[in-house]
């Protein structure tokens, strides 16, 4: 048997999953370009935070400020916030900001709230014990801050807006609708009201605009929302195969994000395999939003028909999503976010942590890899061509 090892369990003691394939199958592994870049050292992280792009250091920029909000992404993103926060707090201490004037806000968008165990994983036990930490509530505690050029009324987290110094921590990765995450996306949807998020997600755009980073109205509206928020410092991470920060861009919201995107455009590119009988799409960085990995991976399935295996090993299950999720047998998402793929005969959703997923007739849910192979063997024999994408949830094929 041939084998391929893939990263698993980003928030649950990361480990390798070894997949076995028949010897007669032709296996092509397609990693993102920066998959093996080394993680930044603690000193390298400190240096990036202490020397932001286009602005004075935090110790100077925050001096004289009264209240500080630090927003951070949730468990559906792999950002190792706990490695960054100590350096921010050290800078704020040099600016004479007391601990009780600092609060952390999880930028959930319309995702479900984090409990203490998740907050400890994200921020570290000391931060959770010593600082005020809040979940964003998209249904309440939001204030109107303005209307965008596209007519969307923007409501943002009131706790954040009550502060006069605002910091955002996130990761820049490819994204199915915004093209890249981070930047304005930390504000809209991150800490926005439900209606603002819904209107941004349903903003009508052409296919050409959806593929053009510079002319994508949904992304540009997020950028406007970030300006309304008055974000002072943006911290954007670039991550490797294991979700470790291998580069950090800190600075003004525009300059830091633009620097991160310049790097992201080459870092996350994966070679596009073509005309494959089977595609294996592994998720790790966003395993709790695994469905997004289908979009790019499906392009490698041969047009005459083939199968796709989505690996979604997420002990916590798929993230509760108030905008895109289903909340009962009669509840249907009003926004279609998984494209039709008529050339795919079967989608196999593989996870060792079984949960009932509402899906169409193409989808088979399996929790044992030998069962997956047995199923595939019914349709594929010797010489089967297989593509494996180890980072299917954060890859793209270039713009």
Secondary structure by P-SEA (a helix, b strand, c coil): ccbbbbbccccccbbbbbbbbcccbbbbbbbccccccccccaaaaaaaaaccccccccccccccccbbbbbbbcccccccccccaaaaaaaaaaaccccccbbbbccccccccccaaaaaaaccaaaaacbbbbcccccccbbbccccccbbbbbcccccccccbbbbbbbbcccccccccccccccccccccaaaaaaaaaccccccccccccccaaaaaaaaaaaaacccbbbbbbbcccccccccccccaaaaaaaaaaaaaccccccccccccbbbbbbccccccccccccccccccccccbbbbbbbbccccccccccccccccccccccccccccccccbbbbcccccccccccccbbbbccaaaaaaaaaaccccbbbbbbbcccccccccc
